[in-house]
């Protein structure tokens, strides 16, 4: 039998010589696998990922592995018998340094796909059981491992003669001819810091840093922050989706500024500060010449990034392109268009030199394949060249097709990565294995150009309805019916069957061709055949998204009370009924939402964007009657000198009629009129005169604006009959 310790030592020496990381797979029964790695227990820098590790070994389970982000690890044991979590596996592997070995313990490769993986319970929702989860993800995983030349797989039933193993040769990385200037560890990192400093010296010129994992982009932000804090920038802000993503930047800044007092999220010294703020809270920061550094920008929605870009005179964005917490490919497509429009003098740098390991690292290449971090949508140029409306086809996917045709899987997952800012490797396993998931794809001339993922939800178990309504239970899955029962307090919503649209994506190159509407039309038809009562979706509300869903025949039935700290948006829920029972539920919830909205606009939704206010009320029906007395009040305020307070209720009712009458083009024109926006804020959202005067305009001028816009609206309404 092969001496595993000798093999491990051989792999370790080869990894050290090239500053690479290597993978050793031990495949067999649990006791055998653990016995093979007993010699590692004496290793000081060993981390074990699994539920139970040997004594005196640092141990984290899959749910705790995020705590290792930002740390540099030596050798690692990942026990897949305790669950193969794609996000956790990718995160901890990314923490390994050159010269280390990742040991993967797993069942026999032939039997692994049928193994009852503990992760299955996170892939299923009632009435499904863990055993109902698919086996496609692990089947693909095993297939890649068996084909990978640089992964050394040792199976329990294998026998060898002697103790030596042939380890495949890996290309040696080229050594740079010029050393970087400290504290930068690579020339790439040095150039990134220099770009930030250079752009900031010139005023409103953003810097953008992109990189794959392990290239030191976060540390580059820390170096830049330390150097900027030593200049004239007294209050420097760093933001990220969560503090853990920015911790490496703070650690590096503290190394360079040892005299600064360091507490979590804050470095301070003699009036100079480097502070962490959440993205949404950063927008409320004021001050002369403030600086903002944004880490993991791709995990922040583009509307929030746009606001940050507009708010701060000096800003740098850094993001991972192929990451385990989300992807930056969509960032490259969506946000760079905003940069071109808002700040055409922006500059970018892409970091390619790894810091923790050297180029041509075999584990990085393998992880990209296993977790599809390299998935690519079809190039936009190819879609445009071959596009014809006659060559569009839509069909419901049998997911076994994805393991038989890796090209389709690559195009499909690549499109999801391109379209959504938080697509992770964990989503790949959901895509392949969740039993309640349905997938429709849209092809253009044979290429994947659109996709919709739908989770089948409801009805809820009878004995769960009351505990869910009372807030005592929150079972896994079933987001739509649970939302209706618990948050809307509508028990009747529990008894229906829903198709919840988790993701819908159309390739950016083919947008504006009505393809999203075509995809939803097919979904409506086939969803009804599947026995669904309603289609629905939950999303971070923006004017573009809300307009898309409304044009597709979906009505808003819920708007969350608070804003998400990352997206800065309220969560919206929309429904489209497919059956009579579905229509009854949707109509009841829609009517109740509109009843409450009139009150909520002056309460928890008083800061809702004017565009969203109008979209929610446009063509909503439920119009209050405008009496002759009301019309006299409107004319008296607009043309004469009646006070606002005496005419406010007539104006309130009038706005509802305006929004019911106005078409999309006219509404867009109105929203560009600051007087119309003022009217919405003062009347519908009940902003006080004092709040409105904070913008620098006195009460008299504000009143003139309101009279002017009411007069304009009366004239337009009269002209259009």
N, C-alpha and C positions, 0 to 999 in steps of 0.2 A: 504493500500500500504506500502511496506517496506520502512523504513526510510533509505535513501541511506547514509546520513551522519553518522548515527549510524553504518551501515554496514562497511563503510570506516574506521571508528574509530576502530571497532572490528578487521578488517584485519590489520590495522596499528599496533595495540597493539600486535597482534599475531606475526607480522613480527619483531617488535622490540624485543620481548622476545626471539626470536630464531636467530636474526640477519639475517633474510631472506628477500626476496622481494616477493611481492604477486601481483596477477593480478585480476583486477576487470573489467569485460566487461559490458558496458551499451549498449544494443541493442534496437534500436527503431528509431523514427523520430528525425530529427536534433534538433528541438526546445526542445523536451523532453530530449534528451541526455544532451544538454548544460544546461538545467535547473537543472538537477540532480547534476551537479558539481559546481554550483554557490558558494557553501560554501567553495570551495577550493581556490577561488580568493584571500583570505586573507593570504594564505600560503606563507611565505617568500621565500621558496626554490622550488617553483613550476615552471616547464617548460612545455610549451604547444607546441606540434608539430602539425602544421596545418597552413592554409593560414590566418585564422582570429581568434585571441585569445581575450578573455576579456581584458579590459583595465588594464594596470599596471601589466600584466603577461608576463614574458619572453617568447618570441615567435620566433620559427624558423620553416620554411617550410621544406619539405623533402630534397630539394636541399641544404639547409643550415645546415642540422643536423650534417654534418661532423665537424663543428666548435666546437661541444661539446665533441669531442674525447679528452681524457685525463682529462676531468673534472669529478668530483664526484657530482651526482645530488641527490636531495631528491625526492619528488613525481613528477610524470610525467603524462600528459594527451596526448594521441596520437589520433588525430581525423582522422580516416580512411576514412571519407567522403571526405577529401581533398586529398585522394590517399593513397593506401597501398603500400608503397615502401619497399620491403623486406630488402634492405641494410640499409635504414634509420631506420626502426623499430628495427632491430638488434643492430645497433650502439648505439642508444639512450638508449635502454633497458640495454645494457652492461655498461652504465655510472651510473646506479642507484646503490645506496649503500644499505646495509642491513638495514631493518627497513622502507623501502619505499614501496609505492604502485604504480603500473602502471595501469592507468585507460585507457582502450581502448574504444573509442566511435565509434560505427559502425551502419549501417542499421540493420533492423531486420534480424536475422541470416537466416531465411527462404528466404528472399528477397535479401540478400547481393550478392550472386553470379551473379544476373542479374542487380545489381546496375551499373550505368555508372561511373565507377571509373576513375578519372582524370589521373591515371597512364596509362590507356589504350593508350593514344596518344603517349607514349614513347615505346609502344610495336608494333606499326604498321608503315608501310611505304606505300607510294602511290603504287597502287590505293586503298589500304585498308583504312577504316575509323576506328576511335576508337571503334565504335560499333561492328566491326568485330573481335576484340580481343577475345580470349578464356576466359572461366570462370572456368577453371579447378583449377587454383591456389587457388582462394578464396573458391571454393567448398571444396577442401581438407583442407584449413585453418579452415573453419567452422566445418567440421567433427571432426577435432582434438580438437577444443575448446569445442565442445559438449561432447566429451568423456573424457576430462581432469578433473580429480577429484579435482585438486588444483586451477583451474581457476573458480572464482565465476562469473557466467553469470546472469545478471539481464535483463530481457526482458520487454519491455514496457507493453505488454498485460498480463504479469503475475500479479497475486494478492497473497498477503500473509496475514496471520493473525499475529498481533503483530509486533515487530520491530526486534526481534532477528533472526539471521541467523546461521545455523550450518556450521561452518568453518572446513573443514577437517584437521585432525591433521597431522603435518609434523614431520618427524624424526628430533630429535635435534642433532646437530653436536657435536662430541666429542671434549672436550677441551684438547689441547696439554699439556702434563705433564711438558714440559720444555719450558720456555719463550725464544724467540729469542734474540740475542744481537742487541741492537739498533744501527743504525736506521732501521734495517730490521724488518718487521712486522710479518713475519712467519719464521719458521725454514727453509722451502723450499727456501725462498728468501735469507736467510743468507747463506745457503749451496751453492746457485748459485754464490753469490759474492765470497765466499771462493774458489770455483772451478776455477773461472776466475783468481784470484790472484795466486793460486797454479800453474795453467798451465803456466801462463806467466813467473813465476820465473824460469821455466825449459826450456825456449826457445820456439822452434817451436812446440808447443802443443796446438792446438785449443781447445776451450771450446764451447759446444753447449747447449743452454737452450731452452727447448720447454715447452709450457704451453697452456692451454685454456685461454680464455679471463678472465681478472680480477685477475690474479695470481701474478701480480707485477713483471713480467720479465723486462719490460722497466725501472722500478724504480731500479731493481737490476743492470742494466747496468749503471744507474746514480750513484749508490753507488760505484760501481767498478771504474767508471771513476774518481770520486772524490778522492778515495784512491790511484789510480795509479798516478794521477796528483801530488799528494803530495810526490811521490817517485822520481825516476830519469827520468820519462817520461815527457819531456817538451812539446811535441806536440802530443796530443791524438785526434784521429779522430773518429767520430760517423757517420755512414751512414744508410740510410733507403730509401725506395721508394720515400718518400717525408718527408719534415721536420716535419709535424704534427705527424707522427708516432714516431718520436724521441723526441718530445717536453717534454714528461714526464721524460725522462732520463736527459735532461738539467735542468728541474725544480728541480729534486732531487739533482743533482750535485751542483746547485746553493745554495740550502738550506744548504748543508754540507760545501760549500766554500763561505761564505758570503763576504769575502774580494775580491773575483774575480769580475771584471767588467763583467756585463751580458748584452749582446745584442743578438738579435735573431740569434741563431745558433753559438754563440761564447761566451766562458767564458775565461777570460784572467787575469793574475796577475804575474808581475815580470818575464816575459819570459816564463811562463807556459800557455799553451792554451788547451782548449777542443773545437774542431771545428766540425761543420756539413759540410759534403761534399756529393754531389750526387755520387751514385755508380760508374758511368763511370769516373767522375773526380777524384775519389779516386785512380784510377789506375795510374794517372800521378803524384801522390804525391811521393816525395823522401825524404829520411832522415834516419839517423841511428837509428835503434831499434824502429821504429814507431809502434804504437798500433792502431788497428782498432776494433771498436765495431759495429756490424751489427744488426740493429733491423728490425723486420718483414722480415727476410731473405727469407721466402717462397714466398714473393711477388717480389723477384728478380730472374731473370732467372739463371738456374744452370751454364751456361757458364760464366756469369759475376761473380757469387760466386766463381767459380773455379779460375778465374783470380785474384780475391781479395785474395783468400787463398794462391796462389802462390806468390803474390806481397808483402804481409805483414808478417813479422816474428812472430808477435803476433796478433792473431785475435780471436774474440769471436762472435758466431752467436746466435741470439735469434729469436724465431719465435712463432707465434700463430698456434696451430694445428687446432682448429675449430674456424675460425674467420669470421667476417662480411665483411672484405675487401679482403679476399682471404683465401686460405687454406694451411696448412702446411703438409697435408698428403703426397702429391707428393714430398715435400721436403725430407720427411723421406726416401722415396724410392730412389730418384734420387741422392741427394747430399751426402747422407751418403756413397754411393759407392765411390764417389770422395774422401771423407775424408779417407776412408780405404786405398785407393791407394796412395794418396799424403802424408798424415800425420797419419800413423797408431796409433800414441800415443794420438789421440784426445779422449776427454772424454765428456760425456753429463750428464745432469740432467733434469728430467721432474718435473715441479712444479704442485702439485695437490691441495695445500691448497689455497682457495680463500682468498683475502684480503678485498675486498669491502663487501663481505657477507660470511656467513658460509657454511660449507658442507651441502649437501642435499637441496640446494636452489631450491624450486619448479619452479621458473620462469626460471632458467637456463635449467632445464630438458624440460620444455615446449618449450622454444625457439629452443632447439636442434631439437625437433620434427617438429615444425612449419616451420622452415627454412632449415631443412635437413642438419644441421651442423654435424649430426652424421651419414650421409650417408656413407656406406662402400661398396667398390667393393668386388666382390667374392674373398675370400682368394686365393692367388696364388697356395698354395698347393692343394686345391681342384680342380682347373683348370688343374694342371699338372697330378693329379691322373686320371682324367676322359678324358683327351685330346685324341682325335682321329681325323685325317683329314677327316674321313668319317662322323663324327658327327658335322660338321660345317654347319650352316645354316645362311643365310642372308635374311632379309626381311624389307620392308618399314613399319614403325610403324604407326599405327593409335593411335594418342595421347590419345584418350579416354581409351586405354588399360592401360595407366599409372595411371589413377585415379581409375581404377578397380582392378589393380594388383600392390599394393604398393611394393611388393618384386622386381618386374621388375624396378620400378622407383628408388628404393633404389640402386639396382645394377648399373643401368644406370648412375644416378647422382654421385654415389660413384666412378665410373670409370672416369667420367669427372673431379671430384675433385682430383683423384689420378694422372691424366695425365696432368693437366694444373695448373700452379702456381697461376692463378688469377680467379679461379672459385668462384663466390659469390652467396649469396642467390638470388640476382637479376637475375642471370642466370637461376635459377630454374623457375622463373615466365616467362622468355623468352621461356624456354624449353616447358612449358606447354601451353602458351597462344599466342605467336606471330603467326599471321595467315600465314605469308610467310615462315615459317620454316618447313623443311622436315627432317625426321629422319630415318636413316637406322641403324639397329643393327645387329651385328654378334654374334651368340650364339655358344658356344662350349658345347656339351652334355647338352643343355638346359640352360646354364648359360650365362649371358651377358659378352662377352669378347672383344667386339669391338663396336664402334659407330662412326657415321659421322653425323654432323649437317650441313644442307645446307640451306642457305637463297636464296629464289628466288628473283632476281633483274632484273630491266629493263622490257621493254624499257622505256626510259625517256619520259615524256610529251614533245611534240614538242615545246611548248612555253617556256620550261625550258632550252632547249639545249644551246641556245645562252647565256643566263645569267650565266649558269654554266660554260661554256667555258670562259667567260669573268671574272669569279671570283666574280660575283655579287650575286649569289644565291648558297645555299648549303642545299637543302632539306634533310629531314630525310631519312636515309637508302640509298640503291642503291650504296654501296661503289664502286663496280667494274665499272659500267658505268660512275659514276661521276669521278673516278680516270682517266679513259681513256679520258674523255672529257676535264676535267679541268687541270689535271697535265700533261697528254700526248698531250693535244691539238688536240685530234682526235674525231671530231664530229660524224663520222660514227659509233663509238663505242656505241653511245647512242641508236641505233635502234634495238639492239639485246636483247635477253633474256638470262640471266646468272643464273647459279647455283653457288653461292659463298660458298665454303666450310669454315664454321666458325670454326669447331673443327673436328679433327679426332683423335681417340684414340684406341689403342690396349692395352689390359692388359699387364703390364710388364712381367708377367710370361710366356706369349705366344708369345712374340716378336721373330723375326727371323724365323717365320713359314710362311712368305709370306701372312699373313692374311690381312695386310693393303692393299696390291695389290689386293687381292680378293674383298675386300670391295669397292675399287675404280672401279674395273672392272664392278661390278654390278651397281654402281652409274652411270658410263658412259652409260651403256645400258639403264637403266631406265630414266636417265636424258634426253636422246634423245627422249624417248617416251613422256616425259612431255613437250616437245617443247622447251627445252633449246638449245641455239646455242653454248654456251661455258660453261665449268666448269672452275672455277678459285679459287684462294686463295691469301690472303695477310698475311704475317707473318714476324717475325724478322729473318733475314737471318743468318743461321749458316750452316756450311759445311754438317752436318748430315741432316738437314731439306731440304736444297737445293738438296742434292743428292737423298733423298727420292722422292721428287716431280719430278725430272728429270727422274729417273728410272721408274716412273709411267706414263711418256709420257707428262708431263707438261713442257712448256718452259717459261723461265723468260722473261718478257716483260717490267719490270720496276724495278729499284733499287733506293730507296730514297737517297737524297743527304746528309742528316745528320743522325747522330746516335741517337737513343733513349737514354735519360739520365739514364734510369733504366737498360734496357737490354744491352745497349752498342752496339746495332746492327743496321744495315740499314734495312729498311722495303723493302721486295721484293714482287712483284706481279707476279704470274704465271698463264698461261692459257692453256687449252686443248680444241681444237675445237670439236664440235659434229656434225656440219652441214657445208655445203659449205659456207654460209655467215659467219659463225663463223670462218672457216678456213681462209677466206680472211682477216678478222680483225686480227686474231692471227698472220698470216704470215706478214702482213704489220707492226704490232707493234714489232714483233720479229726482222725483218730486220732493222727497225729503231733503236731498242735498241742496236743491235750489231754494227751498224754504229757509234752510239754515244759512245759506251763503249770504243772504242779504244782511243778516246779523253778524256773521263771522268776518265780513269784510271790514268791520269797524272794531273787531276784537282780535282773534289770533291770526287773521289773514290781513291785518291792516298794512303790512309791508309787502304784500304780494305785488309782483310786477304788473304795471298797468296793462301790458299785452295779455297776460294771463287772465286778469280780471275781465277784460273784454271778451276773450275767447270763451270763458266759462258762461258768460251771460248772453253771448251773441245767439240769436234765433232760439233762445231757451224757452220761449212761451211763458205762460203763467204771468201775463202782463197785468199790472194794476190799471184800473180805469182812470183816464184823464178827463176830469169834468170841465165844464165851461169855466168854473171858478179857478181850476188849475191853469188853464190856458191864459186867463187874465193875469194870474200871478207871474207866469213865465214872461209874458209881454211887459208887465210892469217892472220886472227886474231887468230884463235885457235892454229895454228902450228908455224907461223912465228911471226913477230913483228909489224904487222900493228896496227895502233892506234885504240882505241875503237871508237872514234868519227867518223872516216872515214868509219867504218864498221857497225855503230849502226843501220842504216835503214835496211840493209840486215839481221842483227840479229833480228830486230823487226819482219820482215816478217817470218823469220825462226821459231820463237817461236810459231806463229800461226799454222804452219805446224806440229810442235812437238805436240801441244795440240790437233790437229785434229787426229793425228796418235795414241797417247798414250792410252792404256787401263787403267782401274781403278787401277788395282794392281800395274802397273808400275808407274802410276802417284803418288800413295801413297808413293812409294819408293823414287821417285824424291823429293817429298816435305819434306822428312826427310834429304835431302842433303842441307846443308846451302849454298853451292855454287849455287844451282838451285834457291833457294829463293832469294839470292842476285841478280841473273840475272833478275828475275821478278821485283824486286823493282827498280833496276837501269834502265832497259830498258822499261818495260811496264808502270811502275808507275812513271818513271822519277825522282826518288830520286836523289838528287845531291850527288856528291862525298863527300861534307862536311857533309851531313846528314849521309851517310854510314860510314864515318870515325869516327863519334861520338861513334861507337861501339868499338873503341879502335884499329882498324886496319888501316894501312896507305894505301895510294893510290896504291903503288906498289904491296902490298899483295892482295888488292881487284882485281887488274888487273889480277894477277896470277890465282885467283879463277875463274874469268870470262873466261879466256882462257881455263882453265881446264874443265869447265862444257860445254862449246861449243864443245870442242873436244870430250867429252864423248857423247854428244847428236848426233853429226855427226856419231860417230862409231855405236851407237845403231840404228840410222835410216838406216845406210848402211847395218847392219847385218840383220835387219828385212825387207830389200828390199825396 
